[in-house]
Amino acid sequence: MRKLAGVLAALLVPAFSVSVLIATPAFGQDKMGKKMEKAVKEGAVKVVVENEKVKVTEVTYRPGEGSSSRERPARVTHAISGGTMMRILPDGKTENRVWKTGETKYFPQETFANKNVGKTTVKFLVVQPK
């Protein structure tokens, strides 16, 4: 009986240790993402047009404002007033995007958070098919 208990302990202790090591980074990323979401004030979103075919919104980000991480549908984005926006990807990587006033881009469906890291207010017109 003692041998069986020893064998079980020899198998369970390493297995438990490995599971803790694997799970710890995931908990850290989740907490970091939640801190980022709470730390960033949400930008203003105004619906301009919404019907059965399309949704058009005007999104305004003052310096330091942004949006939480979420899945965004395919869309066309037009910069009414440009600036520098930082995207925070689900894996924690960041990338800055400089928008020029009047610039228009198409984006496929994607998930990210963003933040205005520039010194000016950035305003977009976002068109999404329904």
Secondary structure, DSSP 8 states (H G I E B T S, - for coil): -HHHHHHHHHHHHHHHHHHHHHHHHHHHHHHHHHHHHHHSEE-EEEEEEE-SSEEEEEEEE-TTEEEEEEEE-SEEEEEEE-EEEEEE-TTS-EEEEEE-TT-EEEE-SEEEEEEE-SSS-EEEEEEEE-
